Amino acid sequence: MLVLRPVPLLAATTALLAGCGPKETPATDRPGAGGGGELVYVTNEDSRDLTVIDAATDSVVATIFVGTRPRGVLVSPDGRTVYVALTGSPKCPPTMPDEECEKLASDKTKDGIAIVDVATRTTVRTIPAGSDPEEFDIAPDGSRLFVSNEDADSASIVDLASGKPIANVKVGDEPEGVTIAPDGKLVWVTGETDHDITGFDAVSGQVVGRIDIGGERPRSIGFLPDGSRAYVTNETSGNVSVVDMTARKLLRVIAMPEGSRPMAVAIPADGKRVYISNGRGKTVSVIDPATDSVLATVEVGTRPWGIALAAGGKKLYSANGPGNDVTVVNTETMTVLKRIPAGTIPWGVAVGPKP
């Protein structure tokens, strides 16, 4: 789905051998060592691992092998577990015809959600999550995952207690972004080639509606804390859709800076800002939801994809795919604080408390 090129097998194997084991770090830097704080987790699609960054020092404290093509990533509320979406499907950029993509090798045994134990810094198991899992969200009570299955045009509901899918929901074609509404009742999924978002009941899986978002190739969904509005990134049309979630209709479309290919959304707990990664535009922009206008844009690196907020929303981390690094942004000044080397093709970012 993302416009990426496979790395040579030898290079990928070398990267794996170099990064399979956890790195030894001082005891004070290890999760669980006390002192609170946050950890930033970055999935690296081609090196098949997870870069762990201490948000207090913005330094890498570990690299954890997780599996094939890690993309979506989430942290449990207590910070003890990290969930990572893995897929054995090949990379097929939007410009590749479907018939050409279908000729590429696929290994469905590699599909699943990796479960990472933060204390030991190891991947303890991988559970099934439908075909080609990409992004996902977790139920407020931590009992279920809701996973987009890109090549199956569906979403899986996974029961974490049993570690098995319990339902499959038909959503828009080429689903990617998955976000639970703030009240926890409905799950919304983007349909990239249907140019819409589909909502379904978080308990029953019953589809409740679809909304045309007025843009092309929607990637991600972010909600204001009260659930009144959703912001949907549209990669191909280079804009962001604002959706009235009460009326379930498009309110307006926000044009992003020239060259933008909007990808991810991050919204702080106070809902006063909406952050957008602009992919090929090499930037991150901030929108004021009071006016739905772009307030500022900062260049962060090569093709930023996943973004996440830390330090109460005062810092933003962007995964810069082909740049193989992560940029730290001061959100109060919208300036770059630091760039941190990561693995090969960093994709997703999640932030959680040190357990």
Summary of the structure (lengths in Angstrom):
residues: 355
radius of gyration: 18.6
end to end distance: 34.0
largest distance: 53.4
contacts: 1305
relative contact order: 0.14
helix: 9%
strand: 47%
